[in-house]
Amino acid sequence: MEIEEKFRQLKQKKEGAYMPHVYYGDPSEEFSLKLIKTLAKSGADFIEFGIPFSDPIADGPTFIAACERALKGGVTPAKCIAGLKKLRKEGLETPIVVTTYYNIIYSSGVKAFMTKIKNAGAQAVIVPDLPLEESGELRAAAKRLGLDVIFQVAPTTSDERLRKILAAASGFLYVINVEGVTGARKSLLDSTVGLVRKIKKRTDIPLMAGFGISRKEHAAAVVSGGADGVVTGSAVAEIYARNLKSPEKALPEIAKFSGKMKRACVEGYRRC
């Protein structure tokens, strides 16, 4: 299912979207496959499928550790793409957004990389370290293949830069709630909702808010403030990282967390 169609369905049902971020291969490929399926069955509308990288500059300590574990375990971009393909073959229908750093794309060749993830079953790509001004080749390849390129905006994004990003964006816009890196936080600033409302006045593209969202109260507040959904990442990794020898034991708790976040997104949407 394409991203645009998924948001259309959610709007008809009056639901905010929930997208958890997973770094594939942490602590093993087998666990990641189970984790993604669990999230999809327990509320996730999209899956952010991260390809581990040695220098994930947008990520905080939890995801840096996740990348290190995955890479130490032998995970490669090729194995990630094979894992994505396996999920599709085994019946996963949830839209998937691949997150990767540009070095991986550049090393593979832009056209080759984008073709591979498209054929594996991805709907979109996020490249945190690729500036808009240098994204022309990637956007051209994505357009030919029918993939969305997801751009990010932050509290520090200027009005002029926001205008340029909105002109290039497709799928949805990723609204970074805070200055800094990913990581679960206990509270969100009022400026988060203010940023969402500011952008909402200028575009019809769906807005997904992320970075620091780890509680149902966060999700409900941001969606009721105008966001079309939320992204969580570190919060999920922190649950299974408590017992890396037997991470499968955390799947029931993760399913509960996912369901709780999805219900908060629905509640927040219906408050609007």
Backbone as JSON, one array per atom type, in Angstrom:
{
  "sequence": "MEIEEKFRQLKQKKEGAYMPHVYYGDPSEEFSLKLIKTLAKSGADFIEFGIPFSDPIADGPTFIAACERALKGGVTPAKCIAGLKKLRKEGLETPIVVTTYYNIIYSSGVKAFMTKIKNAGAQAVIVPDLPLEESGELRAAAKRLGLDVIFQVAPTTSDERLRKILAAASGFLYVINVEGVTGARKSLLDSTVGLVRKIKKRTDIPLMAGFGISRKEHAAAVVSGGADGVVTGSAVAEIYARNLKSPEKALPEIAKFSGKMKRACVEGYRRC",
  "N": [[0.84, -1.2, 0.0], [0.53, 2.22, -0.82], [1.89, 5.24, 0.63], [0.35, 7.61, 0.53], [-2.23, 6.59, 0.09], [-2.59, 5.16, 2.46], [-2.67, 7.19, 4.41], [-4.99, 8.41, 3.56], [-6.91, 6.47, 4.13], [-6.67, 6.38, 6.93], [-7.52, 8.93, 7.61], [-10.19, 8.82, 6.87], [-11.08, 7.03, 8.78], [-10.73, 8.52, 10.97], [-8.26, 8.57, 12.44], [-5.08, 9.02, 13.97], [-1.75, 8.46, 12.77], [0.64, 5.88, 13.53], [4.07, 5.29, 13.75], [6.64, 3.2, 14.39], [10.21, 3.13, 14.83], [12.71, 0.95, 13.8], [15.9, -0.49, 14.04], [17.23, -2.61, 11.84], [18.37, -5.9, 12.49], [19.26, -5.71, 15.07], [19.05, -7.19, 18.19], [19.62, -9.23, 16.48], [18.99, -10.61, 13.22], [16.86, -12.39, 13.09], [15.37, -11.72, 15.38], [14.63, -9.09, 14.71], [12.88, -9.47, 12.55], [10.76, -10.73, 13.87], [10.11, -8.7, 15.64], [9.26, -6.55, 13.98], [7.01, -7.68, 12.77], [5.46, -8.03, 15.07], [5.02, -5.36, 15.88], [3.57, -4.42, 13.68], [1.26, -5.93, 13.9], [0.18, -4.97, 16.21], [-0.66, -2.34, 16.11], [0.94, -0.5, 14.61], [1.0, 1.7, 11.88], [2.76, 2.36, 9.92], [6.11, 1.27, 9.24], [9.25, 2.27, 10.23], [12.12, 1.45, 8.85], [15.22, 0.92, 9.74], [18.51, 1.02, 8.39], [21.4, -0.15, 9.73], [24.2, 1.9, 10.6], [27.59, 3.02, 10.79], [28.09, 5.55, 11.81], [25.76, 7.09, 12.95], [24.59, 10.02, 12.83], [22.29, 11.44, 13.52], [21.2, 10.19, 15.62], [20.64, 9.23, 19.08], [22.12, 7.88, 22.16], [20.81, 5.33, 22.56], [20.06, 4.35, 20.0], [22.53, 4.5, 18.72], [23.91, 2.51, 20.06], [22.32, 0.36, 19.26], [22.85, 0.26, 16.49], [25.59, -0.34, 16.59], [25.55, -2.9, 17.77], [24.15, -4.35, 15.82], [25.82, -4.1, 13.57], [28.14, -5.29, 14.55], [27.19, -7.83, 14.72], [27.2, -8.61, 12.12], [25.44, -7.54, 10.24], [24.53, -6.17, 7.12], [23.9, -3.69, 4.51], [22.88, -5.13, 2.32], [21.86, -7.43, 3.56], [19.87, -6.26, 5.07], [18.09, -5.35, 3.09], [17.4, -7.8, 2.01], [16.08, -8.83, 4.23], [13.87, -7.13, 4.38], [12.61, -7.85, 2.01], [11.99, -10.47, 2.66], [10.11, -10.11, 4.71], [7.98, -9.06, 3.24], [7.42, -11.23, 1.56], [6.49, -12.96, 3.44], [4.08, -11.95, 4.07], [3.71, -9.38, 5.22], [2.03, -6.35, 5.11], [2.11, -3.73, 5.83], [2.99, -0.34, 5.17], [6.36, 0.56, 4.44], [9.05, 2.55, 5.46], [12.21, 3.2, 4.56], [15.07, 4.0, 6.38], [18.18, 5.48, 6.05], [21.68, 6.32, 5.97], [23.49, 8.59, 3.84], [25.94, 7.71, 2.84], [25.72, 4.95, 2.51], [23.88, 4.73, 0.43], [25.25, 6.11, -1.6], [27.52, 4.52, -1.91], [26.44, 2.22, -2.99], [25.37, 3.18, -5.29], [23.09, 5.47, -6.47], [20.76, 5.03, -8.13], [20.79, 2.21, -8.27], [20.55, 1.46, -5.55], [18.06, 2.57, -4.83], [16.39, 1.21, -6.57], [16.69, -1.38, -5.61], [15.55, -1.25, -2.99], [12.96, -0.58, -3.64], [12.14, -2.82, -5.16], [12.26, -4.66, -3.14], [10.16, -3.97, -1.54], [9.72, -1.49, -0.29], [8.21, 1.74, 0.44], [9.09, 4.3, 0.75], [11.84, 6.58, 1.52], [14.07, 7.81, 4.0], [16.68, 10.04, 4.47], [18.7, 11.12, 6.69], [21.08, 12.66, 6.69], [21.29, 13.96, 4.27], [21.25, 16.89, 2.61], [18.64, 19.05, 1.38], [19.46, 20.53, -0.86], [21.28, 18.88, -2.12], [19.91, 16.71, -2.96], [18.88, 16.11, -5.43], [19.49, 14.03, -7.35], [18.72, 11.75, -5.93], [15.98, 12.27, -5.5], [15.09, 12.3, -8.15], [15.53, 9.65, -8.94], [13.84, 8.37, -7.15], [11.34, 9.35, -7.93], [11.06, 8.24, -10.49], [10.74, 5.6, -9.78], [8.52, 5.56, -8.21], [8.72, 6.01, -5.48], [8.59, 7.65, -2.3], [10.37, 10.47, -1.06], [11.23, 11.31, 2.08], [11.35, 14.24, 3.85], [12.86, 16.15, 6.51], [11.97, 18.54, 9.02], [12.84, 21.03, 11.42], [12.8, 22.74, 14.65], [14.63, 24.74, 14.17], [14.51, 25.28, 11.48], [14.4, 27.59, 8.89], [11.96, 29.97, 7.59], [12.24, 30.35, 4.85], [13.7, 28.11, 4.07], [11.93, 26.14, 4.83], [9.89, 26.59, 3.01], [11.12, 25.72, 0.62], [11.56, 23.03, 1.21], [8.94, 22.08, 1.52], [8.08, 22.31, -1.08], [9.43, 20.27, -2.31], [8.74, 17.98, -0.99], [7.24, 14.73, -0.45], [4.86, 12.11, 0.23], [5.02, 12.21, 3.32], [5.8, 14.72, 5.78], [8.46, 14.84, 8.02], [8.44, 15.92, 11.17], [10.69, 17.2, 13.32], [10.78, 17.26, 16.72], [12.43, 18.42, 18.62], [15.52, 20.19, 19.31], [18.49, 18.52, 18.62], [19.31, 15.02, 19.1], [17.86, 11.73, 18.42], [15.86, 10.03, 20.93], [14.3, 8.88, 23.9], [12.17, 10.98, 25.79], [10.99, 12.69, 28.75], [9.21, 14.77, 28.64], [7.56, 17.08, 26.39], [8.13, 20.07, 24.64], [6.0, 22.99, 24.53], [6.46, 24.23, 22.2], [6.61, 22.3, 20.27], [3.99, 21.63, 19.41], [3.37, 24.13, 18.5], [5.13, 24.37, 16.33], [4.16, 22.35, 14.65], [1.58, 23.37, 14.08], [2.26, 25.71, 12.76], [3.47, 24.75, 10.4], [1.36, 23.3, 9.36], [-0.36, 25.23, 8.44], [0.68, 25.87, 6.04], [0.76, 23.79, 4.27], [-0.72, 20.81, 2.81], [0.32, 18.35, 3.05], [0.75, 15.32, 4.88], [1.81, 15.37, 8.33], [4.24, 13.95, 10.33], [5.27, 13.6, 13.57], [8.29, 13.37, 15.38], [11.19, 12.22, 17.32], [11.96, 12.0, 20.49], [9.41, 11.29, 21.36], [7.8, 9.26, 23.53], [5.79, 8.49, 25.19], [2.29, 7.86, 25.79], [0.87, 10.15, 26.35], [2.39, 12.12, 25.11], [2.0, 11.45, 22.4], [-0.82, 11.74, 22.07], [-1.14, 14.47, 22.64], [0.4, 15.77, 20.65], [-0.81, 14.9, 18.28], [-3.43, 15.82, 18.68], [-2.83, 18.45, 18.53], [-2.49, 18.91, 15.87], [-0.78, 17.34, 14.28], [-0.47, 14.61, 11.97], [0.29, 12.19, 12.82], [2.59, 10.16, 14.82], [6.06, 9.35, 15.53], [7.95, 6.79, 17.0], [10.99, 5.61, 18.45], [13.55, 5.1, 19.98], [12.25, 4.41, 22.32], [11.1, 1.88, 21.9], [13.37, 0.32, 21.39], [14.65, 0.52, 23.84], [13.11, -1.1, 25.44], [13.48, -3.84, 24.61], [16.22, -3.94, 24.87], [16.84, -4.34, 27.49], [17.16, -7.0, 27.99], [19.14, -8.48, 26.25], [20.04, -11.01, 25.71], [17.83, -12.61, 25.56], [15.8, -11.32, 23.79], [13.3, -11.78, 22.7], [11.56, -12.21, 24.76], [10.65, -9.74, 25.42], [8.73, -9.05, 23.59], [5.87, -9.23, 24.12], [5.55, -7.0, 25.87], [6.36, -4.97, 24.18], [4.41, -5.14, 22.22], [2.22, -4.33, 23.71], [2.99, -1.7, 24.28], [3.06, -0.61, 21.68], [0.35, -0.84, 20.93], [-0.77, 0.87, 22.81], [0.35, 3.34, 22.09], [-0.73, 3.65, 19.54], [-3.48, 3.8, 20.15], [-3.46, 6.2, 21.53], [-2.85, 7.94, 19.47], [-5.17, 7.77, 17.97], [-7.02, 8.75, 19.82], [-6.02, 11.37, 20.15], [-6.4, 12.41, 17.58], [-9.17, 12.49, 17.41], [-9.75, 14.41, 19.21], [-9.26, 16.74, 17.93]],
  "CA": [[0.0, 0.0, 0.0], [1.29, 3.45, -0.89], [1.75, 6.1, 1.8], [-0.79, 8.52, 0.34], [-3.47, 5.84, 0.28], [-2.7, 4.82, 3.87], [-3.15, 8.38, 5.12], [-6.39, 8.63, 3.16], [-7.71, 5.53, 4.91], [-6.64, 6.79, 8.32], [-8.35, 10.12, 7.73], [-11.58, 8.36, 6.81], [-11.38, 6.37, 10.05], [-10.45, 9.5, 12.03], [-7.17, 8.04, 13.25], [-3.72, 9.46, 13.76], [-0.86, 7.37, 12.38], [1.74, 5.53, 14.42], [5.2, 4.68, 13.05], [7.83, 2.91, 15.18], [11.48, 3.01, 14.1], [13.48, -0.23, 14.18], [17.14, -0.73, 13.33], [17.22, -4.03, 11.48], [19.54, -6.69, 12.88], [19.6, -5.51, 16.48], [20.41, -7.71, 18.25], [19.78, -10.26, 15.47], [18.01, -10.52, 12.14], [15.69, -13.18, 13.47], [14.56, -10.93, 16.3], [14.06, -7.94, 14.0], [11.73, -9.94, 11.78], [9.67, -10.93, 14.83], [9.76, -7.39, 16.19], [8.5, -5.79, 12.99], [5.69, -8.31, 12.66], [4.73, -7.73, 16.31], [4.6, -3.96, 15.82], [2.53, -4.29, 12.66], [0.02, -6.56, 14.38], [-0.31, -4.35, 17.45], [-1.03, -0.94, 15.98], [1.75, 0.33, 13.73], [0.46, 1.97, 10.54], [3.96, 2.37, 9.08], [7.33, 0.83, 9.9], [10.48, 2.92, 9.81], [13.06, 0.33, 8.79], [16.54, 1.52, 9.72], [19.69, 0.26, 8.01], [22.45, 0.24, 10.66], [25.33, 2.64, 10.04], [28.64, 3.17, 11.79], [28.13, 6.91, 12.36], [24.39, 7.61, 12.8], [24.73, 11.32, 13.48], [21.01, 11.98, 14.0], [20.69, 9.31, 16.67], [21.16, 9.31, 20.43], [22.84, 6.71, 22.67], [20.1, 4.05, 22.4], [20.16, 3.89, 18.61], [23.94, 4.28, 18.41], [24.21, 1.17, 20.57], [21.62, -0.6, 18.41], [23.62, 0.14, 15.26], [26.84, -1.03, 16.9], [25.26, -4.32, 17.97], [23.77, -4.94, 14.54], [27.0, -4.19, 12.72], [29.02, -6.3, 15.14], [26.59, -9.13, 14.41], [27.37, -8.93, 10.71], [24.39, -7.01, 9.37], [24.96, -5.31, 6.02], [22.75, -3.17, 3.76], [22.3, -6.2, 1.5], [21.07, -8.28, 4.44], [18.68, -5.49, 5.42], [17.16, -5.38, 1.95], [16.89, -9.17, 1.96], [15.13, -8.96, 5.32], [12.66, -6.43, 3.95], [11.97, -8.7, 1.0], [11.44, -11.63, 3.37], [8.89, -9.66, 5.39], [6.92, -8.96, 2.23], [7.07, -12.59, 1.13], [5.77, -13.63, 4.54], [2.74, -11.38, 4.18], [3.6, -8.06, 5.83], [1.45, -5.39, 4.18], [2.31, -2.38, 6.37], [3.94, 0.48, 4.42], [7.68, 0.61, 5.05], [9.91, 3.69, 5.14], [13.6, 2.84, 4.83], [15.92, 5.09, 6.84], [19.59, 5.15, 5.86], [22.57, 7.45, 5.77], [23.76, 8.7, 2.41], [27.12, 6.93, 2.47], [25.28, 3.63, 2.07], [23.27, 4.91, -0.89], [26.3, 6.52, -2.52], [28.4, 3.36, -2.16], [25.7, 1.28, -3.84], [24.88, 3.84, -6.5], [21.75, 5.95, -6.12], [19.73, 4.31, -8.88], [20.81, 0.8, -7.88], [20.02, 1.33, -4.19], [16.62, 2.86, -4.82], [15.72, 0.1, -7.27], [16.7, -2.54, -4.72], [14.56, -1.15, -1.91], [11.64, -0.62, -4.27], [11.83, -4.21, -5.48], [12.11, -5.41, -1.88], [8.86, -3.69, -0.96], [9.65, -0.21, 0.41], [7.39, 2.8, -0.13], [9.71, 5.61, 0.91], [13.17, 6.59, 2.11], [14.52, 8.98, 4.76], [18.14, 10.12, 4.52], [18.87, 12.24, 7.63], [22.26, 13.5, 6.47], [21.31, 14.46, 2.9], [20.57, 18.19, 2.52], [17.73, 19.25, 0.25], [20.18, 21.06, -2.02], [22.06, 17.81, -2.74], [19.03, 15.54, -3.07], [18.27, 16.04, -6.76], [19.64, 12.71, -7.96], [17.89, 10.82, -5.17], [14.57, 12.55, -5.79], [14.8, 11.9, -9.52], [15.44, 8.19, -8.95], [12.63, 8.01, -6.41], [10.17, 9.68, -8.75], [10.95, 7.23, -11.55], [10.35, 4.31, -9.21], [7.29, 5.67, -7.42], [9.05, 6.05, -4.05], [8.57, 8.98, -1.69], [11.52, 10.9, -0.28], [10.7, 11.99, 3.26], [12.24, 15.27, 4.37], [12.69, 16.51, 7.92], [12.06, 19.95, 9.41], [13.13, 21.15, 12.85], [12.52, 24.08, 15.2], [15.59, 25.7, 13.65], [14.32, 25.45, 10.04], [13.94, 28.94, 8.55], [10.77, 30.02, 6.76], [12.65, 30.19, 3.46], [14.07, 26.71, 3.87], [10.69, 25.37, 4.93], [9.2, 26.73, 1.73], [11.79, 24.87, -0.35], [11.32, 21.63, 1.58], [7.55, 21.76, 1.21], [7.95, 22.2, -2.54], [10.05, 19.02, -2.75], [8.31, 16.85, -0.15], [6.18, 13.8, -0.86], [4.57, 11.09, 1.25], [4.72, 13.0, 4.51], [6.91, 15.51, 6.29], [8.88, 14.4, 9.35], [8.65, 17.1, 12.01], [11.56, 16.93, 14.46], [10.19, 18.02, 17.81], [13.4, 19.06, 19.51], [16.89, 20.32, 18.82], [19.3, 17.43, 19.15], [19.25, 13.72, 18.47], [16.76, 10.88, 18.85], [15.96, 9.55, 22.3], [13.08, 9.04, 24.67], [12.18, 12.12, 26.73], [9.85, 12.67, 29.66], [8.26, 15.82, 28.33], [7.72, 17.76, 25.12], [7.9, 21.49, 24.75], [4.82, 23.53, 23.84], [6.89, 24.67, 20.87], [6.36, 21.21, 19.33], [2.66, 21.84, 18.85], [3.44, 25.38, 17.76], [5.79, 24.09, 15.06], [3.2, 21.58, 13.82], [0.52, 24.27, 13.61], [2.88, 26.63, 11.8], [3.65, 24.05, 9.12], [0.05, 22.89, 8.88], [-0.98, 26.36, 7.74], [1.36, 26.1, 4.77], [0.78, 22.6, 3.42], [-1.69, 19.74, 3.03], [1.02, 17.08, 3.18], [0.69, 14.83, 6.26], [2.93, 15.66, 9.21], [4.55, 12.95, 11.34], [6.17, 14.2, 14.55], [9.15, 12.39, 16.02], [12.32, 12.59, 18.17], [11.6, 12.25, 21.87], [8.07, 10.84, 21.73], [7.95, 7.96, 24.18], [4.64, 8.24, 26.07], [0.99, 8.04, 25.14], [0.49, 11.55, 26.52], [3.08, 12.85, 24.04], [1.33, 11.17, 21.13], [-2.15, 12.34, 22.05], [-1.02, 15.93, 22.62], [0.92, 16.22, 19.37], [-1.83, 14.67, 17.25], [-4.55, 16.76, 18.9], [-2.33, 19.76, 18.14], [-2.5, 19.07, 14.42], [0.02, 16.37, 13.55], [-1.22, 13.47, 11.44], [0.77, 10.98, 13.47], [3.84, 10.26, 15.57], [7.1, 8.34, 15.34], [8.75, 6.42, 18.18], [12.13, 4.79, 18.08], [14.34, 4.67, 21.12], [11.4, 3.82, 23.36], [10.95, 0.45, 21.6], [14.68, -0.31, 21.57], [14.96, 0.46, 25.26], [12.38, -2.22, 26.06], [14.13, -5.13, 24.39], [17.64, -3.88, 25.24], [17.0, -4.73, 28.89], [17.53, -8.42, 28.04], [19.61, -8.76, 24.89], [20.26, -12.44, 25.53], [16.53, -13.19, 25.19], [14.95, -10.16, 23.48], [11.94, -12.2, 22.36], [10.72, -12.12, 25.96], [10.12, -8.38, 25.5], [7.74, -8.81, 22.55], [4.54, -8.89, 24.67], [5.57, -5.63, 26.37], [6.44, -4.1, 23.01], [3.07, -5.15, 21.61], [1.38, -3.49, 24.57], [3.42, -0.32, 24.06], [2.61, -0.21, 20.35], [-1.1, -0.65, 20.98], [-1.04, 2.06, 23.62], [0.69, 4.52, 21.29], [-1.72, 3.78, 18.47], [-4.74, 4.29, 20.73], [-3.27, 7.62, 21.84], [-2.94, 8.67, 18.19], [-6.59, 7.83, 17.63], [-7.63, 9.67, 20.78], [-5.58, 12.71, 19.83], [-7.03, 12.84, 16.34], [-10.59, 12.75, 17.64], [-9.85, 15.63, 20.01], [-9.05, 17.92, 17.07]],
  "C": [[0.88, 1.25, 0.0], [0.97, 4.35, 0.31], [0.54, 7.01, 1.68], [-2.11, 7.82, 0.59], [-3.67, 5.49, 1.75], [-3.2, 6.01, 4.67], [-4.6, 8.68, 4.78], [-7.31, 7.72, 3.97], [-7.79, 5.95, 6.38], [-7.53, 8.01, 8.55], [-9.83, 9.75, 7.71], [-12.02, 7.72, 8.12], [-11.18, 7.29, 11.25], [-9.4, 8.98, 13.01], [-5.86, 8.74, 12.93], [-2.85, 8.25, 13.48], [0.24, 7.14, 13.41], [2.83, 4.81, 13.63], [6.37, 4.44, 14.01], [9.06, 2.75, 14.29], [12.26, 1.85, 14.68], [14.78, -0.24, 13.39], [17.27, -2.23, 13.1], [18.53, -4.71, 11.91], [19.98, -6.52, 14.31], [18.61, -6.26, 17.36], [20.66, -8.85, 17.26], [18.73, -10.06, 14.38], [16.72, -11.24, 12.5], [14.77, -12.39, 14.41], [13.91, -9.76, 15.58], [12.84, -8.32, 13.19], [10.52, -10.13, 12.7], [9.18, -9.59, 15.38], [8.88, -6.6, 15.23], [7.1, -6.37, 12.82], [4.83, -8.01, 13.88], [4.19, -6.3, 16.29], [3.47, -3.77, 14.83], [1.19, -4.85, 13.14], [-0.59, -5.82, 15.55], [-0.47, -2.84, 17.33], [-0.25, -0.09, 15.01], [1.12, 0.47, 12.35], [1.56, 2.0, 9.5], [5.1, 1.79, 9.91], [8.48, 1.64, 9.34], [11.6, 1.89, 9.97], [14.47, 0.89, 8.63], [17.63, 0.55, 9.29], [20.84, 0.72, 8.9], [23.65, 0.88, 9.96], [26.33, 2.92, 11.15], [28.69, 4.54, 12.44], [26.76, 7.57, 12.21], [24.22, 8.95, 13.51], [23.42, 11.91, 14.0], [20.48, 11.23, 15.21], [21.39, 9.52, 18.01], [21.76, 7.99, 20.87], [22.14, 5.37, 22.43], [20.25, 3.5, 20.99], [21.61, 3.73, 18.15], [24.35, 2.88, 18.86], [23.55, 0.1, 19.71], [22.38, -0.83, 17.1], [24.91, -0.64, 15.5], [26.62, -2.53, 17.07], [24.96, -5.01, 16.65], [24.99, -5.13, 13.64], [27.98, -5.24, 13.23], [28.5, -7.71, 14.84], [26.65, -9.49, 12.93], [26.3, -8.42, 9.77], [24.99, -6.05, 8.35], [23.73, -4.73, 5.33], [22.08, -4.26, 2.91], [21.42, -7.13, 2.34], [19.79, -7.57, 4.88], [17.64, -5.55, 4.31], [16.58, -6.78, 1.79], [15.86, -9.41, 3.06], [13.81, -8.29, 5.0], [11.89, -7.27, 2.95], [11.32, -9.92, 1.66], [10.14, -11.27, 4.09], [7.72, -9.57, 4.42], [6.48, -10.35, 1.76], [6.25, -13.32, 2.18], [4.46, -12.93, 4.88], [2.61, -10.02, 4.84], [3.11, -7.05, 4.79], [1.66, -3.94, 4.62], [3.3, -1.58, 5.52], [5.26, 0.63, 5.17], [8.47, 1.8, 4.51], [11.33, 3.3, 5.53], [14.38, 4.09, 5.25], [17.38, 4.65, 6.71], [20.4, 6.43, 5.72], [23.13, 7.41, 4.35], [24.98, 7.92, 1.96], [26.74, 5.57, 1.91], [24.68, 3.72, 0.66], [24.34, 5.22, -1.93], [27.2, 5.34, -2.9], [27.74, 2.35, -3.09], [25.42, 1.84, -5.22], [23.43, 4.21, -6.26], [20.67, 5.15, -6.82], [19.64, 2.85, -8.45], [20.19, 0.6, -6.51], [18.51, 1.52, -4.18], [15.83, 1.76, -5.52], [15.62, -1.13, -6.37], [15.65, -2.42, -3.63], [13.14, -1.14, -2.46], [11.24, -2.05, -4.56], [11.63, -5.07, -4.24], [10.79, -5.11, -1.19], [8.74, -2.4, -0.18], [8.75, 0.78, -0.32], [8.07, 4.16, -0.1], [11.09, 5.47, 1.52], [13.38, 7.9, 2.86], [16.04, 8.93, 4.8], [18.5, 11.32, 5.39], [20.03, 13.18, 7.33], [22.37, 14.03, 5.04], [20.55, 15.78, 2.82], [19.67, 18.26, 1.28], [18.48, 19.65, -1.01], [20.97, 19.99, -2.77], [21.23, 16.57, -3.03], [18.45, 15.33, -4.47], [18.34, 14.66, -7.39], [18.76, 11.68, -7.26], [16.42, 11.02, -5.48], [14.18, 12.13, -7.2], [14.64, 10.38, -9.62], [14.17, 7.72, -8.26], [11.38, 8.25, -7.25], [9.97, 8.66, -9.85], [10.41, 5.91, -11.03], [9.04, 4.36, -8.42], [7.53, 5.6, -5.92], [8.94, 7.49, -3.56], [9.9, 9.23, -0.99], [10.99, 11.76, 0.86], [11.74, 12.99, 3.78], [11.88, 15.61, 5.81], [12.78, 18.02, 8.1], [12.18, 20.0, 10.93], [12.76, 22.53, 13.34], [13.45, 25.15, 14.63], [15.44, 25.96, 12.15], [13.75, 26.85, 9.75], [12.7, 28.88, 7.66], [11.13, 29.8, 5.29], [13.0, 28.73, 3.15], [12.84, 25.82, 3.95], [9.93, 25.42, 3.62], [9.8, 25.8, 0.67], [11.54, 23.39, -0.07], [9.9, 21.22, 1.23], [7.35, 21.57, -0.29], [8.49, 20.87, -3.04], [9.48, 17.78, -2.06], [7.25, 16.0, -0.81], [5.99, 12.77, 0.24], [4.09, 11.72, 2.53], [5.96, 13.79, 4.88], [7.2, 15.06, 7.71], [9.23, 15.64, 10.16], [9.47, 16.69, 13.23], [11.15, 17.84, 15.61], [11.18, 18.86, 18.6], [14.71, 19.29, 18.78], [17.72, 19.21, 19.45], [19.06, 16.14, 18.4], [18.05, 12.93, 18.98], [16.96, 10.44, 20.29], [14.67, 9.82, 23.05], [13.23, 10.2, 25.66], [10.91, 12.08, 27.57], [8.81, 13.71, 29.31], [8.56, 16.43, 26.97], [7.39, 19.24, 25.32], [6.62, 21.9, 24.03], [5.17, 23.94, 22.41], [6.68, 23.57, 19.83], [5.03, 21.4, 18.63], [2.65, 23.13, 18.03], [4.07, 25.18, 16.39], [4.86, 23.33, 14.12], [2.14, 22.51, 13.24], [1.04, 25.26, 12.57], [3.0, 25.98, 10.43], [2.31, 23.69, 8.5], [-0.64, 24.0, 8.09], [-0.44, 26.52, 6.32], [1.32, 24.91, 3.82], [-0.35, 21.64, 3.76], [-1.0, 18.39, 3.21], [0.94, 16.61, 4.64], [1.97, 15.12, 7.04], [3.07, 14.56, 10.26], [5.59, 13.54, 12.28], [6.99, 13.13, 15.26], [10.28, 13.04, 16.79], [11.79, 12.92, 19.57], [10.23, 11.78, 22.3], [8.17, 9.42, 22.29], [6.77, 7.59, 25.07], [3.34, 8.52, 25.32], [0.52, 9.49, 25.25], [1.14, 12.44, 25.45], [2.31, 12.7, 22.73], [-0.01, 11.86, 21.04], [-2.07, 13.85, 21.92], [-0.57, 16.45, 21.26], [-0.11, 16.04, 18.25], [-3.01, 15.61, 17.45], [-4.15, 18.18, 18.53], [-2.21, 19.96, 16.64], [-1.65, 18.1, 13.63], [-0.86, 15.22, 13.07], [-0.78, 12.15, 12.05], [2.08, 11.22, 14.18], [4.78, 9.11, 15.24], [7.76, 8.06, 16.69], [9.9, 5.55, 17.73], [12.83, 4.25, 19.28], [13.5, 3.98, 22.19], [11.22, 2.32, 23.16], [12.28, -0.26, 21.86], [15.04, -0.45, 23.04], [14.27, -0.71, 25.95], [13.12, -3.53, 25.86], [15.61, -5.13, 24.79], [17.89, -4.25, 26.69], [17.46, -6.18, 29.02], [17.96, -8.86, 26.64], [19.91, -10.23, 24.64], [18.97, -13.14, 25.11], [15.55, -12.07, 24.85], [13.51, -10.53, 23.14], [10.99, -12.11, 23.56], [10.09, -10.74, 26.1], [8.99, -8.12, 24.5], [6.33, -8.53, 23.08], [4.48, -7.45, 25.2], [5.62, -4.63, 25.22], [5.09, -4.02, 22.31], [2.12, -4.26, 22.41], [1.69, -2.02, 24.37], [2.91, 0.2, 22.71], [1.11, 0.05, 20.32], [-1.49, 0.6, 21.74], [-0.75, 3.34, 22.83], [-0.3, 4.73, 20.16], [-3.03, 4.32, 19.01], [-4.64, 5.77, 21.07], [-3.35, 8.47, 20.59], [-4.38, 8.8, 17.74], [-7.3, 8.84, 18.53], [-7.28, 11.13, 20.45], [-6.25, 13.25, 18.57], [-8.49, 13.24, 16.58], [-10.83, 13.91, 18.59], [-9.82, 16.9, 19.15], [-10.34, 18.68, 16.81]]
}
